[in-house]
Amino acid sequence: MHQQLLSKQDMPIEKQRVFPKTDYVLATILLLALGLRLSVAWAPISWLLRYVICDDSFYYFTIARNIANGFGVTFDKLSPTNGFHPLWMLCITPIFMMVKNSYHAIHAILTLSAVIDTLSVYMLYWIMRKIEISRGISLLVSFIYTCFPRTLMSCAGTMNGLETAINVFMILVFLWLYLHIKQPISYTHSILLGLVAGLLFLARTDNAILLIIMWPAMLFFNRSWHSVYRLTIGGLTALLVAAPWLIWNYTTFDSLVQVSGLSMPFVNRQNLAWRGWTYFDYFVQFLKNIGETLSHLSGMLILTKVSLEFLFVVVIFFILFTSLALIFLKDKHRNKTVLAKQLSAWLPLVLVFPVFVLVQTMRAVQLRSWYYFSIVPFLLVLVAIALDHLSLFLSRQTIANWCDIGPESFKIFAIIIVTTGFAYSVNKRLTDNQIVGELEKYRVVKLMNNILPNGTRVGAWNAGIYGYFYEKGQIVNLDGLVNNQAYLHILNNSLCEYVRDNSIGYLVDDSKTFQAWAPFWNSSTKNIIDELQVIQSHRNTILGRLHHSP
């Protein structure tokens, strides 16, 4: 169906090119995007730990460093792990081969994220142009994404050191190829689509949800025998790209799913089962997760409390989509037809949004902040469609003519709002002295390097930063995110046994974590702190020696 939207006969000559000649406004936006992201990438480590990088990022960094140094695919140098998404690991491992300084390596990885996310701005712009969104609105939404506060100053964004940047980029590349499908589909296009789909799966394996919805949609829209045959070849190509990762997982760990996708979901569901959760509770949580996802769009303008963000998004979506409804009812111009075609082309992606959130809710219950960000490109394009038609619709109304409000005035007004909101958000974020982020862990691990003897093995549930910066021995992950052996003991509520068998003499984490994990420690412990001789207590973080330690 969306092929009708892409026919060349009604398009200007410049639209017929895949990537038209240089657009200097777009080039300026791309330079701004790269500049903003590089300024974040090379900010001081203490600032990055407060505002941008999360603990999970350091799981990637530590595993990549161990691979580069010849220790294998391991976090703790004790056992292999598959607790990561492979494409990003493949991208950052060479950095640790070339950059030996641990701090410089972080800046280099974030520089790579900055470049990739700038390419995402470029792809987002041309996706919008492909579905006939006006140049002005396409530039406006690209500018919004460029200055996205949640991208630049949040662990939810693409500068967080995780796979988020490459995941968003691969999603946009896949969508660009999807919109360029022509009848009949060529072998080259189908194979290229399959290669990108395979890489998209390796960028984040839960992108299987996107592919499971999009592939049947492409088959439906392209129902000729030749197209079905060639899309099947594309699907087989995607499987070939993903096969080495899946085979390694199954032969090494007896599972196709990473341990990071098994451990914490099991713990969350177990805790909720003990609290008596029913399917209705999961339904309520699903609605909450939908709201959380939509609230991430408010990062276009402001970073505030979630409740205020959600209210902001509800108001914006109400205005935009009420306006679209009015256009359908009252607009007799060609734009109604164009709007219908645009929405039909984007319909499968709209379906991806609730299905993704539903699957993640049933799997992990509560979504981590960076899970939401992969949905942002879908929603931004919907916002662009609404803004584009709203600006044209308003320009034809009597009051708009009386006030001289044309499409360009509408866009200038929107730019002023975005710029003001961005400036407010940056000021609020940088002047909030209550934000600590991951800085406390960094201070604690520096303290551990000073007081613990060489060869000391320490266990931690939130182990990323500890594992990356600890110099006196090994940090062993205990929540199973990057520890397949620990996960088996979590299933049996016997983490205490795992700690003892692996000669872990010390534990470090925040006080709430010690209490929350007590049911998985053994059958009798009420709080793991009771098992410790406390060595240091730094704010909420406790470092203690286990009583059984030699």
C-alpha positions, -999 to 999 in steps of 0.1 A, spaced: 0 0 0 27 24 9 42 21 -26 15 44 -39 28 71 -17 63 67 -32 54 69 -69 77 92 -88 53 107 -113 38 133 -89 71 141 -72 94 170 -80 127 161 -96 146 167 -63 125 142 -45 133 114 -70 169 113 -58 177 89 -30 197 116 -12 193 150 -30 220 176 -34 234 194 -4 208 211 19 228 237 38 202 240 66 203 203 71 241 204 70 240 230 98 217 209 119 240 179 114 270 199 124 251 211 155 241 175 163 277 163 160 290 193 181 265 188 209 272 151 211 310 154 210 308 180 238 290 153 258 314 126 247 345 145 260 329 159 292 348 150 324 341 115 336 326 127 369 300 148 349 293 118 326 287 96 356 263 121 371 242 128 341 248 104 312 264 70 317 246 42 336 261 13 354 251 -12 327 273 6 302 303 -6 321 293 -42 316 299 -36 279 332 -17 286 346 -44 309 336 -73 287 350 -56 256 383 -48 274 386 -84 285 381 -96 250 407 -71 237 431 -83 264 427 -120 255 406 -131 285 376 -141 263 340 -131 264 338 -126 302 330 -99 327 348 -114 358 375 -135 340 359 -166 358 333 -177 333 320 -167 299 288 -146 295 263 -137 268 248 -108 288 250 -82 261 238 -73 225 265 -84 201 266 -57 175 276 -30 199 302 -53 215 317 -59 181 319 -21 175 336 -11 208 360 -41 213 385 -27 187 386 6 207 400 -13 236 426 -29 213 438 6 203 432 26 234 447 12 266 438 41 290 404 32 306 392 68 307 402 77 271 384 45 260 352 58 275 355 91 256 363 72 224 332 50 227 310 80 233 326 97 203 315 66 182 280 70 197 281 107 187 289 100 151 263 72 148 236 93 164 244 122 140 239 98 111 205 89 128 195 126 125 203 124 88 183 92 83 154 106 102 152 136 80 152 116 47 126 92 61 103 121 67 110 135 32 103 101 17 68 101 30 62 136 17 65 156 49 74 191 40 111 202 41 104 227 68 87 203 92 113 176 84 141 201 94 121 211 125 117 176 138 154 168 129 163 199 149 142 187 178 159 153 178 193 170 175 186 190 207 167 162 225 177 168 262 170 131 270 195 121 243 223 144 256 218 144 293 202 112 303 211 76 307 180 69 286 195 85 255 219 76 228 250 90 245 247 65 275 275 42 263 250 13 257 238 -1 224 211 27 222 228 48 195 235 19 171 200 5 178 182 37 168 204 40 137 198 5 126 160 9 131 161 41 109 182 23 82 157 -6 82 127 18 79 144 37 51 148 5 32 112 -5 40 99 28 25 120 23 -6 105 -11 -15 94 -10 -52 74 -35 -73 88 -59 -81 113 -62 -53 148 -69 -67 171 -96 -54 196 -69 -44 170 -50 -23 157 -81 -6 192 -93 3 202 -58 15 170 -57 36 178 -91 50 214 -80 59 201 -49 77 174 -69 95 200 -93 107 222 -65 120 191 -49 136 185 -81 155 221 -81 167 218 -44 177 191 -54 202 177 -89 201 143 -77 212 141 -60 178 127 -94 168 94 -79 178 98 -52 151 108 -77 125 80 -102 133 55 -74 127 72 -57 97 80 -88 76 44 -100 73 34 -64 67 59 -62 38 45 -95 25 10 -82 27 18 -50 8 38 -69 -18 17 -99 -26 31 -108 -60 48 -142 -63 81 -127 -71 80 -103 -42 70 -130 -17 98 -152 -30 124 -124 -27 113 -113 7 116 -149 18 152 -148 6 157 -116 26 144 -133 57 168 -162 52 196 -137 48 187 -121 81 187 -156 98 222 -162 83 235 -130 98 220 -138 132 229 -175 131 265 -173 145 253 -155 176 224 -178 182 245 -210 176 272 -197 200 245 -190 226 229 -224 224 261 -244 223 277 -225 251 248 -217 274 220 -240 262 198 -210 255 191 -187 226 183 -158 249 210 -138 267 212 -142 305 206 -105 308 172 -112 293 165 -140 317 178 -131 352 163 -98 361 129 -106 345 128 -138 366 137 -119 398 111 -92 391 83 -117 383 92 -138 414 91 -108 437 57 -98 423 44 -133 426 53 -133 463 34 -100 465 3 -116 450 3 -99 416 -24 -110 391 -28 -106 354 -48 -74 361 -17 -60 379 3 -67 347 -24 -49 326 -21 -18 349 17 -20 346 14 -22 308 -7 10 308 20 26 331 47 15 307 28 30 277 26 63 296 63 61 305 72 56 268 51 85 257 66 107 285 100 103 268 87 125 240 86 154 264 124 152 264 120 171 231 114 202 253 118 196 290 132 173 316 110 173 346 93 149 369 76 120 351 41 130 361 46 165 346 62 150 315 33 127 310 8 155 314 28 175 289 27 146 263 -11 140 268 -18 177 261 5 177 230 -9 145 216 -44 157 222 -38 189 203 -20 172 174 -43 143 168 -75 163 174 -62 186 147 -56 156 124 -92 145 130 -105 180 121 -84 178 89 -100 145 79 -135 160 86 -131 194 71 -101 195 47 -112 189 11 -78 195 -4 -53 169 -17 -36 168 17 -63 145 31 -54 119 6 -17 124 13 -23 121 50 -42 88 46 -13 74 25 13 85 50 -6 70 79 -11 37 61 26 35 53 34 40 90 6 18 103 27 -13 109 51 8 129 23 22 150 14 -14 159 50 -21 169 47 4 198 20 -13 219 32 -48 211 68 -40 221 56 -25 254 33 -54 261 60 -81 255 85 -62 276 59 -57 304 51 -95 305 89 -103 303 105 -77 325 75 -60 341 93 -26 345 111 -12 315 145 3 319 147 39 306 168 31 275 143 5 263 119 33 255 142 52 233 140 28 203 103 38 201 111 75 198 118 76 160 83 60 153 66 86 175 86 115 161 76 107 126 39 107 137 44 140 153 60 153 121 30 141 100 6 159 124 27 191 125 30 192 87 -7 189 80 -16 211 109 6 239 96 -9 237 61 -44 234 75 -40 265 97 -25 285 69 -58 282 50 -81 292 78 -96 327 81 -81 336 115 -47 324 102 -49 347 72 -61 376 94 -31 371 117 -7 363 88 1 329 102 15 308 74 34 276 74 67 294 78 54 314 108 41 282 123 76 266 120 94 296 134 70 297 164 77 259 169 115 265 168 112 292 194 93 269 217 118 241 212 148 263 217 133 279 249 124 245 263 158 231 255 176 260 273 153 256 303 159 219 305 197 223 302 197 250 329 175 229 352 195 197 347 229 213 352 219 233 383 203 204 401 228 196 428 208 166 440 217 145 409 244 120 418 239 93 391 266 67 392 292 90 409 288 74 443 298 40 429 329 56 413 339 71 446 334 38 465 355 18 440 383 43 443 381 38 481 382 0 476 414 3 456 430 20 485 419 -2 514 415 -37 501 445 -61 497 456 -74 463 438 -105 451 405 -96 468 374 -109 451 343 -88 456 307 -95 447 282 -69 437 247 -69 422 251 -35 404 286 -44 393 294 -24 362 314 5 375 330 -16 402 342 -41 376 356 -15 353 376 6 378 385 -20 405 423 -27 405 429 -51 434 413 -82 420 380 -93 405 344 -80 408 318 -108 404 283 -99 392 256 -114 414 224 -103 398 230 -125 367 230 -98 341 265 -108 329 269 -140 350 253 -172 337 265 -193 366 251 -169 392 218 -170 373 215 -207 379 219 -202 417 193 -173 416 168 -198 402 175 -221 432 177 -192 458 213 -202 466 235 -172 458 252 -178 492 264 -211 479 277 -195 447 296 -168 466 312 -193 490 322 -217 462 339 -189 442 358 -175 472 341 -142 472 352 -126 504 336 -91 502 302 -77 490 295 -41 480 262 -25 470 235 -1 483 216 -10 514 183 -16 496 199 -41 472 212 -62 501 176 -64 515 159 -70 481 182 -99 472 179 -117 506 153 -142 493 177 -153 466 206 -156 490 193 -185 510 161 -196 527 167 -180 561 185 -147 556 163 -116 561 189 -90 551 223 -99 536 239 -71 556 235 -94 586 261 -117 569 287 -89 567 313 -73 589 309 -37 576 342 -22 565 330 10 550 297 28 547 296 56 521 262 73 520 239 45 509 266 21 498 280 -6 521 313 -25 517 315 -55 540 335 -87 546 315 -119 547 317 -138 580 327 -170 562 356 -153 544 390 -168 551 
